[in-house]
């Protein structure tokens, strides 16, 4: 089958493209600009057209487009003109995943980390919305057993053919898709659980605690004990006890890391020996853009984190405090690139609280794509912080320059710098 992906440079769509190529299909794709992901895809033998053009549509058997691609996209219009089969990523999932034994992980927070951990434990195939440092990709093919990061943002997790549904939390997110209907939102999670033969849930989640179906339940406050945080060769690690299963060690800092690992362990435990799980968990080396230490010297540490929701930012900042305590770092600067006006507005009160504990908060322009621009007075709303506003930042070895009106506003060359956001801040923080 010949398959073309419109928006192939996205972290989710690129993983699916790789999966189909490895499965023996002829895969091509396109995007609006060249990125490290599109370049890597080309190295792997996938033809990528930059920029998008109607010429890329050549009677393929199937055209799959990302959520950001509208009906006015030139390639979608050409595929329609040629009367090709055109599917959204969401609607293509049943075709792509139909032959897999799929461990499908979903949540507002922590799903990329947990998916990568589970892939490390099971040494399985993986489709992740992030780059696992274990195999330096968002994709790995081993066999038909699959650790899959499912997406609740458009209900596509309901199309993921789950053998095991793993739900970490159900905090409302992407509510604009659900027309701010909480009943519809929570019902989607219920359906996701109901359709899977095996289910693993966080039984202390406000919604999941009332789930009536048969499920493996984790009660974090009593099942996870004696968390210990330490540095090993300068890298963050956590030890913890899980139920009566003994001690586990995993890369990363924080109670949330122990929680994510515990959910992965309980899912794998149904088909794996506990000692193999304990050993294989050590294969996990973190994922890029999640507490990603991109630069470190005696004076300056720069950490990039994909956190773009208040709950995620708060958890990451707790990990930063642990790291600072162990390394005696005294000063923490946060560079925040808000992601989407709608998310920022919907969660504004929580955003105003989640940065507490930082010494300086630097706010970049909102990263937005195809949404209404809202009037948010960041200077007023975040006035309780030591604030700096910048247009962008430029990173060099040993320093970050903050740029405002094309001039260097300030240079940071010491302390802890944490960058958070789901836009292009990850590239701004790298040399």
DARALIN-V864268 format. One record per backbone hydrogen bond with DSSP energy under -0.5 kcal/mol. NH is the residue of the N-H (numbers start at 1). CO is the residue of the C=O. Records with the same first field share a line. If there is no record, write none. Layout:
# DARALIN-V864268
NH->CO  CO
This chain:
# DARALIN-V864268
3->1  26
4->62
5->28
6->4  64
7->5  30
8->5  30
10->7
14->10
15->11
16->12
17->13
18->14
19->15
20->16
21->17
22->18
23->19
24->21
25->20
26->1
27->25
28->3
29->47
30->5
31->49
39->35
40->36
41->37
42->38
43->39
44->40
45->42
46->41
47->27  45
49->29
50->48
51->31
56->53
57->54
58->56
61->2
62->2
63->85
64->4
65->87
66->6
69->66
70->68
73->70
77->73
78->74
79->75
80->76
81->77
82->78
83->80
84->79
86->84
87->63
89->65
92->88
93->89  90
95->92
96->92
97->93
98->94
100->97
101->144
102->100  161
103->101  146
104->102  164
105->103  148
106->166
114->110
115->111
116->112
117->113
118->114
119->115
120->116
121->117
122->118
123->119
124->119
125->145
126->140
127->147
128->138
132->130  137
133->286
136->132
137->132
140->126
142->140  143
146->101  144
147->125
148->103  146
149->127
150->105  148
152->150
155->152
157->151
158->155
159->156
160->157
163->102
164->102
165->198
166->104  164
167->165  200
168->106  166
177->174
178->174
179->176
180->175
181->178
182->180
185->181
186->182
187->183
188->184
189->185
190->186
191->187
192->188
193->189
194->190
195->191
196->193
198->163
200->165
201->216
202->167
203->201  218
205->202
209->205
210->207
211->208
216->199
217->215
218->201
219->217
220->218
222->219
223->219
224->220
225->223  241
228->239
230->237
232->235
235->232
237->230
238->250
239->228
240->248
241->225
242->246
243->223  241
245->242
248->240
250->238
252->236
257->254
258->254
259->255
260->256
261->257
262->258
263->259
264->260
265->261
266->262
267->263
268->264
269->265
270->267
271->268
272->268
277->273
278->274
279->275
280->276
281->277
282->279
283->280
284->281
285->286
288->131
290->287
292->304
293->291
294->292  302
295->302
297->300
301->415
302->295
303->417
304->292
305->419
306->289
313->309
314->310
315->311
316->312
317->313
318->314
319->315
320->316
321->317
322->318
323->319
324->320
325->321
326->322
327->323
328->324
329->324
333->416
334->360
335->418
336->334  362
337->335  420
338->336  364
340->338  367
344->340
345->341
346->342
347->343
348->345
351->347
352->348
353->349  350
354->350
355->351
356->353
358->355
359->332
360->332
361->386
362->334  360
363->361  388
364->336  362
367->338
368->366
374->372
376->374
377->375
378->376
381->377
382->378
383->380
385->382
387->385
388->361
390->363
391->403
392->403
394->401
396->399
399->396
400->412
401->394
402->400  410
403->392
404->407
407->404
409->402  407
410->402
412->400
413->411
415->299
416->331
417->301
418->333  416
419->303  417
420->335
421->305
426->423
427->424
428->424
429->425
430->427
